[in-house]
């Protein structure tokens, strides 16, 4: 099974992502490796401060954008909700969404990493 097939099984809209890149599958794969690097460097932890989460909003918004550009739907949708919830001062609800997406995010990133190291 290929990386793209595995990503599809994890809920990633691979076909939509490739379409966004003018149908260039190899470019999409390279961009997924860059996405992996970005996700490793930009972590949103569920133990963020309930009173001061402006930095969390910034990081979550950047991750949402990167995921959206590549049609990584589960991550895009979750971080979109997280940003919206934090902007409306609902940190506990945002934390719940983050906690739910982290295992899915880990599976997606592990899949990409497996092929990045191949």
C-alpha positions in Angstrom: 0.0 0.0 0.0 1.3 3.5 -0.8 1.4 6.5 1.4 -1.4 8.1 -0.4 -3.6 5.1 -0.1 -2.9 4.9 3.7 -3.6 8.6 4.1 -7.0 8.2 2.3 -7.8 5.5 4.8 -7.1 8.0 7.6 -9.5 10.5 6.2 -7.2 12.7 4.2 -8.7 14.0 1.0 -5.7 13.0 -1.1 -7.5 13.5 -4.4 -8.6 17.0 -3.4 -5.0 17.9 -2.2 -3.5 16.7 -5.5 -6.1 18.7 -7.4 -5.0 21.8 -5.5 -1.5 21.2 -6.8 -2.5 21.0 -10.4 -2.7 17.2 -10.3 1.0 16.7 -9.4 1.1 13.7 -7.2 4.8 13.8 -6.6 4.6 17.5 -5.5 1.8 16.5 -3.1 4.0 13.8 -1.6 6.9 16.3 -1.2 4.5 18.8 0.4 3.3 16.2 2.8 6.9 15.7 4.0 7.1 19.4 4.6 3.8 19.3 6.4 5.2 16.6 8.7 8.2 18.8 9.5 5.9 21.8 10.2 3.7 19.7 12.5 6.7 18.4 14.4 7.9 22.0 15.0 4.5 23.5 15.8 2.9 21.6 18.6 -0.3 22.5 20.4 -0.4 20.8 23.7 -3.7 20.2 25.6 -2.2 21.6 28.8 -2.3 25.2 27.5 -3.0 28.0 30.0 -6.8 28.7 30.2 -6.1 32.4 30.8 -3.5 33.1 28.1 -3.9 31.1 24.9 -3.2 33.7 22.2 -0.1 31.8 21.1 -2.2 28.6 20.9 -4.6 30.4 18.6 -1.7 31.5 16.3 -0.2 28.0 16.1 -3.5 26.3 15.6 -4.5 28.8 12.9 -1.2 28.1 11.1 -1.7 24.3 11.3 -5.3 24.6 10.1 -4.1 26.6 7.1 -1.3 24.1 6.2 -3.7 21.1 6.7 -6.4 22.8 4.6 -3.9 23.5 1.7 -3.1 19.8 1.5 -6.7 18.6 2.3 -5.7 16.9 5.5 -9.3 17.0 6.5 -9.3 15.6 10.0 -6.6 18.0 11.1 -8.0 21.0 9.2 -11.5 20.6 10.7 -10.2 20.0 14.2 -7.9 23.0 14.3 -10.6 25.1 12.7 -12.9 24.2 15.6 -10.1 24.8 18.1 -9.4 28.3 16.7 -13.1 29.2 16.7 -13.6 27.9 20.3 -10.6 29.8 21.6 -11.6 33.0 19.9 -14.9 32.7 21.6 -13.2 32.1 24.9 -14.1 28.4 25.3 -10.8 26.9 26.2 -12.2 23.7 27.8 -14.2 22.9 24.7 -11.1 23.6 22.5 -9.0 21.3 24.8 -11.6 18.5 24.3 -11.4 18.8 20.5 -7.6 18.8 20.6 -7.5 15.8 22.8 -9.8 14.0 20.3 -7.8 14.9 17.2 -4.3 14.1 18.6 -4.5 10.3 18.2 -5.7 10.8 14.6 -3.1 13.4 14.0 -0.4 11.0 15.3 -1.5 8.3 12.9 -1.4 10.7 9.9 2.0 12.0 10.9 3.3 8.4 11.5 2.1 7.4 8.1 3.9 10.3 6.4 7.1 9.7 8.5 7.2 6.1 7.5 7.5 7.1 3.8 9.7 10.1 4.5 12.3 7.7 6.0 11.9 5.0 3.3 
